[in-house]
Amino acid sequence: MVTEALVSLVVVLLVALGVCAIELWSLPRRRRRCLVNLHDEDGTTIEGVLWARRGVWLVIKDARLIRPTGEVVPADGEVLIDRARISFLQVL
């Protein structure tokens, strides 16, 4: 009984440690300015700070839409981008 509880505790601690390690490893990739190129026909690019990942969504703060003509349009608030729409992402 005691050994089962001890093994369960060790497993929970190892899983928690693994989750923390993954989060710490991915932190440098977040909170950095980036360019997100989309699969759109017109070649839309979004520049901003990669803030978080929420499932299949990327959260971009301080975003600006860059059109192929070079026109820059600021976006209000946060921008959510579905990962399926992303062609590639450049970290600046």
Secondary structure per residue as TSV (DSSP state, phi and psi in degrees):
chain	resnum	aa	ss	phi	psi
A	1	M	-	360.0	-47.6
A	2	V	H	-67.8	-39.9
A	3	T	H	-67.1	-35.6
A	4	E	H	-65.1	-41.1
A	5	A	H	-66.3	-39.3
A	6	L	H	-66.2	-43.1
A	7	V	H	-63.3	-42.0
A	8	S	H	-61.6	-41.9
A	9	L	H	-64.1	-42.8
A	10	V	H	-64.0	-40.9
A	11	V	H	-63.9	-43.7
A	12	V	H	-63.1	-42.8
A	13	L	H	-65.0	-39.4
A	14	L	H	-66.5	-39.5
A	15	V	H	-65.2	-43.6
A	16	A	H	-62.8	-40.8
A	17	L	H	-63.6	-40.3
A	18	G	H	-64.3	-42.0
A	19	V	H	-63.9	-43.4
A	20	C	H	-62.9	-40.1
A	21	A	H	-64.7	-41.1
A	22	I	H	-64.5	-43.2
A	23	E	H	-64.2	-42.9
A	24	L	H	-67.4	-33.1
A	25	W	H	-69.8	-36.4
A	26	S	H	-86.8	-9.8
A	27	L	G	-61.4	-39.9
A	28	P	G	-62.7	-25.2
A	29	R	G	-77.3	-19.5
A	30	R	S	-97.7	167.2
A	31	R	S	64.6	29.2
A	32	R	E	-125.6	149.3
A	33	R	E	-70.5	138.5
A	34	C	E	-147.0	165.0
A	35	L	E	-114.7	128.7
A	36	V	E	-113.5	113.3
A	37	N	E	-95.3	128.7
A	38	L	E	-100.0	163.3
A	39	H	-	-78.8	11.0
A	40	D	-	-64.3	155.9
A	41	E	T	-66.9	-31.9
A	42	D	T	-87.9	0.0
A	43	G	-	74.8	43.3
A	44	T	-	-71.0	139.6
A	45	T	E	-128.2	140.8
A	46	I	E	-117.9	127.7
A	47	E	E	-108.8	139.1
A	48	G	E	174.9	-169.5
A	49	V	E	-97.5	119.7
A	50	L	E	-69.8	106.8
A	51	W	E	-94.7	-44.2
A	52	A	E	-160.5	165.6
A	53	R	E	-116.4	130.9
A	54	R	E	-130.1	91.8
A	55	G	T	66.0	-120.8
A	56	V	T	-90.5	6.2
A	57	W	E	-105.2	142.4
A	58	L	E	-105.8	136.5
A	59	V	E	-101.9	120.7
A	60	I	E	-114.4	124.9
A	61	K	E	-106.6	160.4
A	62	D	E	52.7	47.2
A	63	A	E	-85.3	148.6
A	64	R	E	-135.6	133.1
A	65	L	E	-88.3	125.5
A	66	I	E	-110.4	115.2
A	67	R	-	-86.2	158.9
A	68	P	T	-58.8	-23.0
A	69	T	T	-76.4	-9.2
A	70	G	S	97.8	-5.4
A	71	E	-	-68.2	132.7
A	72	V	E	-110.1	124.3
A	73	V	E	-119.0	116.8
A	74	P	E	-69.9	145.2
A	75	A	-	-106.4	141.7
A	76	D	-	-84.2	138.0
A	77	G	S	70.2	-152.8
A	78	E	-	-91.7	150.8
A	79	V	E	-115.0	129.1
A	80	L	E	-102.8	129.9
A	81	I	E	-123.7	126.9
A	82	D	E	-71.9	132.1
A	83	R	G	-60.9	-27.5
A	84	A	G	-66.6	-22.1
A	85	R	G	-86.0	-8.2
A	86	I	E	-86.9	126.4
A	87	S	E	-80.1	-53.0
A	88	F	E	-160.6	163.4
A	89	L	E	-126.6	131.5
A	90	Q	E	-113.9	126.1
A	91	V	E	-91.8	126.7
A	92	L	-	-88.6	360.0
